[in-house]
Amino acid sequence: GQSLTLADVRGAFDKAFGAGTGERVRVACETDGNRRLIEELTIGLSGTVGHFEDLGSLILAAPATSGGCPGGIVDPVGLQ
């Protein structure tokens, strides 16, 4: 039920997977009445996935993407 911005999401990816990985994440939103809900995150990956492949490396190998939606509300599980 809290708001989340594109910058928050990208910053979390940079922190978890390495600098620059956040630039490969896109946020999609949907309008629900007067609310903008985050409905999807798309993470760019490139390379061959193997048993020992580092996820951060796969993300960094993908091209940067536009951010999509600037942010919205994360709708909690359950009825709206």
N, C-alpha and C positions, 0 to 999 in steps of 0.2 A: 503493500500500500504506500510505499515511499517513492519520492521522485528520484530519478537517476539521469544524469546527463551523459552525452556522448563522451565528454572529457573524462568523466568518472570511469566509464567502461574502458576506454582506451588506456587510461592511467593504470587501471588494475591489470590489464594485459601486459603493459610495459613492465610493471613490477613483478608479475608472476613468470613471464616468459622471456624478458629481455627488452631493452630499449628498441623501439621501432615496431614491435609486434602489434601495438595498439593501432597503428596506421593500416593494418590489414583486417580490421574488424569494422563491420557495418551494422548499424542499428536500424531496424524497421519498426515503425509505429502504426497504430490504427486509432482513429478517432472514435470515441464512445461517448456520445452526448457532448458534454463540455470537457471531457478528459482525453488526453492523448496517452494511450497505453503502449508500452514497449511490447511488441509481439514476437520479435525474432532477433537473434544475433547471428550474423554470418561471419565466419572466420575463414580467411583465405589461407589455403595450404598449397604447397607445390613441392614436388619431389616424390621419391619412392618411399612408401611407408614400410618399414621393416621392424623386426623385433627390438632393435636397439636405437631406433631413430628418435632424436630429441624433438619434441613437439615445437619448441621455440624455433629450431632451425627450419622446420617445415613451414612455419608461419612466416618467418623472415624471407624465405625463398619466393613467396607469393608477391605479386605486385601490390603496392599500396592502393587503397580504395577510398572513394568518397565516404564520408561518415554516415550518410543517409539522414535519419531523423536526429535532431539535436538533443533529444531527451524526452522523457515521459515518465509515467507512473508504472511501477511494477505491480500488476494486479495480483493480490494474494489468491491462493487456491481456494476454490469454493464458489458459491453463488455470488453474482455481482450485486 
